[in-house]
Amino acid sequence: MKKLAMALIAGAAFIAPPARAEVKIGVIVSATGPAASVGITQQRTVSILPKQLGGQDVRYILLDDASDTSTTVTNARKLITEEGVDAIVGPSLTPNSLALLDVVSESRTPMISLAGSASIVEPPVDRRRWVFKTPQSDAQMASVVLEHMKSKNVRTVGLIGFSDAYGEGWIKVMSALAEGAGIKVVASERYQRTDTSVLGQILKITTQNPEAVFIAASGTPAALPQTTLVERGFKGLVYQTHGVANNDFLRVGGKALEGTFVPSGPVLVAEQLPDDHPAKAAGLDFVKRYEAIPGAGARSTFAAYLWDAQLILNKAIAVASDIAKPGTVEFRVALRDAIENTRDVAGPNGVYNMSPSDHLGLDGRSRVMTQIVGGGWRLVQ
């Protein structure tokens, strides 16, 4: 009997402890297609994301939507129904994020979008109760642009942007703010992300002799209107959105971009920030991690938005895992609630304070004005 007891004790030593529940995070980015310059940096960043969040093991399932909204929906349904993910991070683009509102709300799966438009999360009710985001909204950044225009005594502006939800959202906000600032919009044009020429639109703008032109676009396709403006001899001020803040844009636009003003998240100029800026430490930490990835190149605000998302999830998962087990509807509901109540998350792009009325949670500390000088980014004081 004694020998049997000893054998049972010895055998028990070789029995593995029960496996800890694994949190599954689906990540959807536009690593190919017209928005590849945005999504490829996020794709690279997945390799450096922590393998544990909130004290739980995490598995990331990465899919590329090729900048296509229908592929985004297919990817999301696959992640939810086949992989049983607990949350989705992404997509990279505004139209693609809007295409998932029904999908995530019906399945009760929280989503942290990596796209810019405020329409993704506002108002945060009904379908948008399940959606959050990390990039600064168009309205937040537009106010920085208008303040700078006023400081330069700009009185007339021409607008050109994507003919999709991203471009339309920006142009709507800019038009309203410009009117309030006493700046006249003398032309407003649109183009497709895949267009190879915008000469007709630029001619319509330049014939109105605006003192400034604002380009409501993102990624490398945003360089096309600017190169065309330079070719036509435009000498006024040019502004872009924060959707161009990476080195691929600088590479494609080249010398035509010199002097351009770009509102941005603080991570883009982390070294130039005052030491007391709340995003400086987190920004420098992220830049070090990202630029150590083989072949990654210089920093990207788009990549930093994904890093910000995991910082938020780190806090939220710790709360939700005390309420329910990952892989269940109860956990996804608890995770949504925890994200909505996340406070004081200092990331490379600012400090996030989510709430039931604010599914972005960024304030004025999340934005700076930069200028392209000598092929690089310079903080405008």
C-alpha positions in Angstrom: 0.0 0.0 0.0 2.9 2.3 0.9 4.5 1.6 -2.5 1.3 2.4 -4.3 0.9 5.7 -2.5 4.5 6.6 -3.4 3.9 5.7 -7.0 0.8 7.9 -7.2 2.8 10.8 -5.7 5.6 10.3 -8.1 3.2 10.0 -11.0 1.5 13.2 -10.0 4.7 15.1 -10.4 4.7 14.4 -14.1 1.1 15.6 -14.6 1.1 19.0 -16.3 -0.8 21.8 -14.5 -4.1 22.8 -16.2 -3.4 25.1 -19.2 -4.1 28.8 -18.6 -6.8 30.3 -20.8 -5.4 32.0 -23.8 -6.6 35.4 -25.0 -6.9 35.6 -28.8 -6.5 38.9 -30.5 -7.3 39.3 -34.2 -5.3 41.9 -36.0 -6.5 43.2 -39.4 -4.2 45.6 -41.3 -3.8 46.9 -44.9 -0.3 45.5 -45.6 -0.9 45.4 -49.4 -3.0 47.5 -51.8 -3.1 51.3 -52.0 -2.7 51.7 -48.2 0.3 49.4 -47.9 2.5 52.2 -46.5 0.1 52.4 -43.6 -0.5 48.7 -42.9 3.0 47.3 -43.5 4.3 49.2 -40.5 1.5 47.7 -38.3 2.2 44.2 -39.7 5.8 44.5 -38.6 4.8 45.7 -35.2 2.9 42.5 -34.4 6.2 40.8 -34.1 7.2 42.9 -31.0 3.8 42.9 -29.3 4.0 41.3 -25.7 3.1 37.6 -25.5 1.3 38.4 -22.2 -1.3 41.1 -21.6 -3.1 41.7 -18.3 -1.4 38.6 -16.8 -2.8 36.3 -19.5 -1.1 34.5 -22.4 -2.0 36.2 -25.7 -2.0 34.8 -29.3 -2.2 37.3 -32.1 -3.8 36.2 -35.4 -2.7 38.6 -38.2 -4.7 39.0 -41.5 -4.1 41.4 -44.4 -7.2 43.0 -46.0 -5.3 44.3 -49.0 -6.9 47.7 -48.4 -10.3 46.3 -49.5 -13.5 46.6 -47.5 -15.0 43.3 -48.6 -11.9 41.5 -47.6 -12.0 43.2 -44.2 -15.4 41.9 -43.6 -14.4 38.4 -44.7 -11.3 38.5 -42.4 -13.3 39.7 -39.4 -16.0 37.0 -39.8 -13.2 34.4 -40.0 -11.5 35.7 -36.9 -14.8 35.7 -35.0 -16.4 32.4 -36.2 -13.4 30.2 -36.9 -10.7 31.5 -34.5 -13.0 32.7 -31.7 -11.0 35.8 -31.0 -11.7 37.9 -27.9 -11.1 41.2 -29.6 -10.1 42.7 -33.0 -7.4 45.4 -33.4 -7.7 47.2 -36.7 -8.4 47.7 -39.5 -6.0 50.3 -40.8 -8.5 52.4 -42.8 -11.6 54.4 -42.1 -13.9 52.8 -44.7 -12.8 49.3 -43.7 -13.4 50.1 -40.0 -16.9 51.4 -40.7 -17.6 48.2 -42.7 -17.1 46.2 -39.5 -19.6 48.0 -37.3 -22.4 45.4 -37.8 -20.0 42.4 -37.6 -18.5 43.3 -34.3 -21.7 44.5 -32.7 -23.7 41.4 -33.7 -21.0 39.1 -32.4 -20.3 41.3 -29.3 -16.6 41.5 -30.1 -14.8 44.6 -29.0 -12.7 46.3 -31.7 -9.9 48.9 -31.4 -9.7 50.5 -34.8 -6.4 51.9 -36.2 -8.1 54.4 -38.4 -8.6 58.2 -38.1 -12.1 59.3 -38.7 -14.3 60.3 -35.7 -17.2 58.6 -37.5 -15.8 55.2 -36.4 -16.6 55.9 -32.8 -19.0 58.8 -32.7 -21.6 58.6 -31.2 -20.4 55.6 -29.0 -23.9 54.1 -28.9 -25.7 51.1 -30.6 -23.2 49.5 -33.0 -20.4 51.8 -31.9 -20.6 50.7 -28.3 -18.3 47.9 -29.3 -15.8 50.1 -31.2 -12.8 52.1 -29.9 -9.8 53.6 -31.7 -6.3 54.9 -31.0 -5.5 57.4 -33.8 -6.4 61.0 -33.2 -9.7 62.0 -35.0 -9.9 64.3 -38.0 -11.7 67.0 -35.9 -8.9 67.0 -33.3 -6.1 67.4 -35.9 -8.1 69.8 -38.1 -8.2 72.3 -35.2 -4.4 72.2 -35.1 -4.2 72.9 -38.8 -6.7 75.8 -38.7 -4.8 77.3 -35.7 -1.6 77.2 -37.7 -3.3 78.7 -40.8 -4.6 81.6 -38.7 -1.1 82.2 -37.3 0.2 82.4 -40.9 -2.7 84.9 -41.8 -4.1 82.5 -44.4 -7.4 83.9 -45.8 -8.2 81.4 -48.6 -7.7 77.7 -48.9 -8.3 75.0 -51.5 -9.2 71.4 -50.5 -8.6 68.1 -52.2 -9.2 64.7 -50.7 -10.1 61.1 -51.1 -13.6 60.4 -52.4 -14.2 58.0 -49.5 -15.2 58.3 -45.8 -11.7 59.4 -44.8 -11.5 62.3 -47.3 -15.1 63.3 -46.9 -14.9 63.4 -43.1 -11.8 65.6 -43.2 -13.2 68.0 -45.8 -16.5 68.3 -43.9 -14.6 69.2 -40.7 -12.1 71.5 -42.4 -14.9 73.4 -44.3 -16.8 74.0 -41.1 -13.7 75.1 -39.1 -12.4 77.3 -41.9 -15.7 79.1 -42.0 -15.6 79.7 -38.3 -12.0 81.0 -38.6 -12.9 83.4 -41.3 -10.9 81.4 -43.9 -12.7 81.1 -47.3 -12.8 77.7 -49.0 -12.3 78.6 -52.7 -12.3 75.1 -54.2 -13.0 71.5 -53.0 -12.0 68.5 -55.1 -11.9 64.7 -54.8 -9.9 61.9 -56.2 -9.6 58.1 -55.8 -6.8 56.4 -53.8 -5.8 54.5 -57.0 -5.8 57.5 -59.4 -2.5 58.2 -61.3 -3.3 61.8 -62.2 -5.1 64.7 -60.4 -4.2 67.4 -62.9 -7.7 68.4 -63.6 -8.6 68.8 -59.9 -5.4 70.7 -59.2 -6.0 73.1 -62.1 -9.5 73.9 -60.7 -7.9 74.7 -57.3 -4.9 76.8 -58.6 -7.0 78.9 -60.9 -8.7 80.2 -57.6 -5.3 81.4 -56.3 -5.6 80.0 -52.7 -3.0 81.0 -50.2 -3.0 77.4 -48.9 -4.0 73.9 -50.0 -5.1 71.2 -47.6 -4.8 67.6 -48.8 -7.3 65.2 -47.1 -5.6 61.9 -47.9 -3.4 59.3 -46.3 -0.5 57.1 -47.1 1.6 57.4 -50.3 -1.4 58.3 -52.5 -1.5 61.6 -50.6 1.7 62.6 -52.3 0.1 62.8 -55.8 -1.8 66.1 -55.3 1.3 67.7 -53.8 3.7 66.7 -56.5 1.2 68.0 -59.0 0.9 71.3 -57.2 4.7 71.7 -57.3 4.7 70.8 -61.0 2.1 73.6 -61.6 4.3 76.1 -59.8 2.1 76.6 -56.7 3.9 78.7 -54.1 1.4 78.8 -51.2 1.4 76.7 -48.0 0.5 73.0 -48.2 -1.0 71.0 -45.4 -1.5 67.2 -45.1 -3.3 65.0 -42.6 -1.7 62.9 -39.9 -2.4 59.9 -42.2 0.9 60.6 -44.0 3.2 60.4 -41.0 5.7 57.8 -42.1 8.9 57.6 -44.2 7.2 55.9 -47.3 5.4 59.2 -47.8 8.6 61.1 -47.7 10.2 58.7 -50.1 7.4 58.9 -52.7 6.9 62.6 -52.5 10.6 63.5 -52.4 11.6 67.2 -52.7 8.1 68.2 -53.6 7.1 67.8 -49.9 9.7 70.2 -48.6 8.1 72.8 -46.3 4.8 70.8 -45.9 2.9 71.1 -42.6 1.6 67.9 -41.0 -0.3 67.5 -37.8 0.9 64.4 -36.0 1.0 62.2 -33.0 3.9 63.2 -30.7 5.8 59.9 -31.4 6.9 61.2 -34.8 9.1 63.8 -33.1 9.6 62.1 -29.8 13.2 63.3 -29.3 12.2 66.9 -30.0 9.4 66.9 -27.3 9.9 68.7 -24.0 11.1 66.4 -21.3 7.8 66.8 -19.4 5.6 65.8 -22.3 3.6 62.7 -21.2 4.2 60.9 -24.5 7.9 61.4 -24.6 9.1 58.4 -22.5 6.6 56.0 -24.2 7.4 57.4 -27.6 11.2 56.9 -27.2 10.6 53.4 -25.9 8.5 52.5 -28.9 10.8 54.0 -31.4 13.7 51.9 -29.9 11.6 48.8 -30.2 10.3 49.4 -33.6 13.5 50.5 -35.3 15.2 47.3 -33.9 12.9 45.2 -36.1 15.0 44.0 -39.1 14.2 46.0 -42.2 11.6 48.2 -40.4 13.3 51.5 -41.0 12.3 54.7 -39.2 9.4 55.1 -36.9 5.8 55.3 -37.9 2.8 56.8 -36.1 0.7 54.1 -37.7 2.7 51.4 -36.0 2.5 53.3 -32.8 -1.3 53.2 -32.9 -1.1 49.4 -32.7 1.3 49.7 -29.8 -1.1 52.0 -28.1 -3.9 49.5 -28.6 -2.0 46.7 -26.7 -1.3 49.1 -23.9 -5.0 49.7 -23.5 -5.7 46.0 -23.8 -3.1 45.2 -21.1 -5.1 47.1 -18.6 -8.5 45.9 -19.8 -7.6 42.2 -20.0 -6.4 42.3 -16.3 -9.9 43.5 -15.3 -11.9 41.3 -17.6 -10.1 38.1 -16.8 -11.2 38.4 -13.1 -14.8 38.4 -14.3 -14.9 35.7 -17.0 -12.8 33.2 -18.9 -11.3 34.2 -22.3 -13.1 32.6 -25.2 -16.5 33.3 -23.9 -19.2 35.9 -24.6 -19.0 36.9 -21.0 -15.3 37.7 -21.3 -15.8 39.8 -24.5 -18.6 41.8 -22.7 -16.3 42.3 -19.7 -13.4 43.3 -22.0 -15.6 45.9 -23.8 -16.6 47.4 -20.4 -13.0 47.4 -19.2 -11.7 49.1 -22.3 -14.4 51.8 -21.9 -13.3 52.5 -18.4 -9.5 52.5 -19.0 -7.8 55.5 -17.6 -4.3 57.1 -17.7 -2.7 54.9 -20.4 0.3 56.9 -21.5 1.3 55.8 -25.0 3.5 57.1 -27.8 0.6 59.1 -29.2 -0.8 60.5 -26.0 -2.6 59.7 -22.8 -5.8 57.6 -23.2 -8.8 58.2 -20.9 -11.7 56.2 -22.3 -15.3 56.7 -21.1 -18.8 55.7 -22.1 -19.1 59.1 -24.0 -15.5 59.0 -25.5 -14.2 55.8 -27.2 -10.9 57.6 -28.2 -10.0 59.3 -25.0 -7.2 61.5 -26.3 -6.8 65.2 -25.4 -4.7 68.1 -26.7 -1.5 66.3 -25.5 -1.9 63.8 -28.4 -1.2 66.2 -31.2 1.7 68.4 -32.5 2.4 70.3 -35.6 5.4 69.2 -37.6 7.0 70.4 -40.8 8.9 68.5 -43.4 12.4 70.0 -43.5 15.4 68.5 -45.2 13.5 65.3 -45.9 12.6 64.7 -42.2 10.1 65.8 -39.5 10.7 68.9 -37.5 8.5 69.9 -34.5 6.9 73.3 -35.0 7.0 75.1 -31.6 
